[in-house]
Amino acid sequence: MSEGAAPGPYATVLVAVLKSPRDLEIARDEHWYRIPVKRLPTRAVGAPILAFYQPAAFGDERWAIRYYALAERWAEVRRLDLLPGEPDHPRAQEPYYQVCLGPLQSLPHPIESRRWRRITFIVTHWQRLREVEAVEDLLHGSALEESLWQAMRRLGYLAEKVLREAQGRFGGQ
């Protein structure tokens, strides 16, 4: 994506977790973010936009997505090369993606989680990120699944309620 270009409505957005306020400082001040290669969903590699979920470590700003940045470049490096001050870290020699970022930007409004949840990565698209009010609404699938979810939302169903009902009826987790 060229500098200054607005993302298209269906540009891929990777929502990643900022594990600590230090990671937010790195993204904001040093303009990069790290992702273990083995943990990233294949369809997210090279995403042109990263958004950041803030877990409990962020106190009053926890359990929400407040910031995003355009990804300028993806490179595969060792974790040790990114964090040379942590040579004894158990994953120091493992491959990580270093995503070089443009300036960190605030979303028009925080996208909060309706309840506590463990999040690793969410792959969504730009228009959805700009429109939703809750983290749960970021999840999507094929065009057919998307149409189905939109119809259910218009009828007042929440994705988690539908999932619980389906699990109760058909089993599974």
Buried (B, 14 or more C-beta within 10 A) or exposed (E): BEEEEEBEEEBBBBBBBBEEEEBBEBBBEEBBBBBEEEEBEEEBBEBBBBBBBBBEBBEEEBBBBBBBBBBBEBEEEBBBBBBEEEEEEEBBEBEBBBBBBBEBEEBEEBBBBEEEEEBEBBBBBBBBBBEBEBBBBBBBEEEEEEEEBEEBEEEEEBBBEBBEEEEEEEEEE
